[in-house]
Amino acid sequence: MPDDERVAAAWARIETALARALPESLEFLPAPAAAADVDAAEAALGVRLPADFRASLLVHNGTTWGKPSPVPLDQIYDAAELVEWTGHWRDNASDDPVFDTPGVWAYRIDRSDLHVNGPVRPLVGAPGQVPVGTMNGDVHWYLDLDPPPGGAPGQVVRVDVECSMWDVLAPSWAGLLLAYAEDLERYLEDPAGSALDIGQGAGPACEWGTGPNFTGERPAWLRGVQAVDPYA
């Protein structure tokens, strides 16, 4: 199925489920972006957005801030906000030549100081990252256009910088929308058994899709790496 059809079908399922689970949230799903606005965002960012994310903007141009949120964030950025917030993201890049190496990441994970779930480099502000949404400025989702071995370009990553947590939520934006639709539908059948925790006044909790916290277990792509103590 083409990306635009997959994305449109996933959004239709999400909207149908939200109409039953959280109907007040539907007003925060805006109209489609204009294709020219998406083109302008790509030109300003200097990247080609994944086709499925582009298709999503042409269904809903992000989400509007308001409560209850229709997604497990305060908002998903619209085309113009993508440019603005990617600029802020890159301006606040936190990579460090001593600490941001695979050996040190392995060391920190082994000591449960860092959580990395999936094939993602625990960096903020890297050129291959395009932030697409936020929760209270603390938790962010971004498109990872340059993943490490085992990752998929365009995968969706959740990062909680304050808690040193990086989780790959889905291998693609279409995959994330489909997973969210399925979990909304499960919530309607069995709220207690769903991966979603939905507050009627706020919307879905932002912990959706995260793995076990600080288990000391490395992701597959770091398992053969020699740990390096940055303080030695």
GIFENMO-V965301 format. One record per pair of residues at least 24 apart in sequence whose C-alpha atoms are under 8 Angstrom apart, sorted by the first residue. I is the first residue (numbers start at 1). J is the second residue. D is the distance in Angstrom with one decimal. If there is no record, write none. Layout:
i = {I	I}
j = {J	J}
d = {D	D}
This chain:
i = {3	3	3	3	4	4	4	6	7	7	7	7	7	8	8	8	10	10	10	10	11	11	11	13	14	14	14	14	17	17	17	17	18	18	20	21	21	21	22	22	22	22	24	25	25	25	25	25	25	26	28	28	28	28	28	28	29	29	29	29	29	29	30	30	30	30	30	31	31	31	32	32	32	32	32	33	33	33	33	33	33	33	34	37	37	38	41	41	41	41	44	45	45	50	52	52	52	53	53	67	67	67	68	68	68	68	68	69	69	69	70	70	71	71	72	72	72	72	72	72	73	73	73	73	73	73	74	74	74	74	75	75	75	76	76	76	77	77	82	82	82	85	86	86	89	89	89	90	90	90	90	91	92	92	93	93	93	93	94	94	94	95	95	95	95	98	99	102	102	102	103	103	103	103	103	104	104	104	104	105	106	106	106	106	106	106	106	107	107	107	109	109	109	109	110	110	110	111	112	112	112	113	113	114	114	114	115	115	115	115	115	115	115	115	116	116	116	116	116	117	117	117	117	117	117	117	118	118	118	118	118	119	119	119	119	119	119	119	119	119	120	120	120	120	120	120	120	121	121	122	135	138	139	148	149	150	158	165	167	167	167	168	169	169}
j = {51	52	55	174	52	55	56	174	52	55	56	174	177	55	56	59	174	177	178	181	59	177	181	181	177	180	181	184	181	184	185	188	70	184	188	184	187	188	68	70	200	203	68	66	67	68	69	70	203	70	63	64	65	66	69	70	60	61	62	63	64	70	60	61	62	63	64	59	60	61	57	58	59	60	61	57	58	59	60	61	78	79	58	79	80	79	79	80	82	83	83	83	86	154	172	173	174	173	174	201	202	203	199	200	201	202	203	202	203	204	203	204	203	204	203	204	205	206	207	208	133	134	135	204	205	206	133	134	135	136	133	134	135	132	133	134	132	133	130	131	132	131	130	131	124	125	131	124	125	126	127	125	124	125	123	124	125	126	123	124	125	123	124	125	126	230	230	222	225	227	225	226	227	228	229	227	228	229	230	227	218	222	223	225	226	227	228	227	228	229	214	216	217	218	216	217	218	216	214	215	216	164	214	164	165	214	164	165	166	167	213	214	215	216	165	166	167	218	219	166	167	168	210	211	218	219	151	167	168	219	220	147	148	149	150	151	168	219	220	221	147	148	151	157	166	167	168	147	148	166	206	162	206	221	221	221	210	213	209	210	211	210	209	210}
d = {6.6	5.2	6.9	7.5	6.6	5.2	7.5	6.8	6.5	6.6	6.0	5.6	7.3	7.9	7.3	6.7	7.5	5.8	5.4	6.5	7.8	7.0	7.7	5.8	7.9	7.3	4.8	7.1	7.4	6.1	6.0	7.5	7.2	7.5	7.7	7.8	8.0	6.5	7.6	7.5	6.7	7.5	6.6	8.0	6.8	5.2	5.5	4.9	7.6	6.6	5.7	4.8	6.8	6.5	7.0	6.9	6.2	7.9	7.3	5.1	6.3	7.4	5.4	6.0	7.0	6.1	6.6	6.9	5.3	6.1	6.1	4.6	4.7	4.5	5.0	5.7	5.1	7.3	6.7	4.8	7.7	7.2	6.9	6.4	7.4	5.7	5.9	6.4	7.1	6.0	6.6	6.1	7.7	5.9	7.7	6.1	5.8	5.8	7.3	6.4	5.2	6.9	7.9	6.6	5.3	4.2	4.5	6.1	4.8	7.1	6.3	7.3	7.0	6.2	6.9	4.7	5.4	4.6	7.6	6.7	6.9	5.7	4.7	7.6	7.5	5.6	7.6	6.0	4.8	6.7	5.6	6.0	7.1	5.7	4.2	6.9	5.4	5.3	7.4	6.9	6.3	6.9	5.8	5.8	7.3	5.1	7.4	7.8	4.3	6.6	7.1	7.1	7.6	6.2	8.0	5.4	4.0	6.6	7.0	5.7	6.6	6.2	6.8	7.7	7.9	6.7	6.4	7.0	6.9	7.9	6.1	5.6	4.6	4.7	7.9	6.0	4.9	6.2	6.3	7.7	6.8	6.5	7.8	6.8	7.3	5.2	7.4	4.6	5.7	6.3	7.5	5.2	6.7	6.2	4.7	6.6	7.1	6.0	4.9	6.2	4.7	7.4	6.9	5.3	6.3	6.5	6.2	4.7	6.1	7.9	6.4	5.2	7.6	7.6	6.1	4.9	6.0	7.0	6.5	6.2	4.7	6.2	7.9	6.3	7.8	6.0	7.7	6.4	5.5	5.5	7.4	6.7	5.9	6.7	5.8	5.0	7.1	6.7	7.4	6.3	5.7	6.0	6.9	7.7	7.3	7.7	6.9	7.0	6.6	6.3	7.1	7.0	7.8	7.5	6.3	6.8	7.9	7.8	7.7	5.8	6.8	7.9	5.6	7.0}
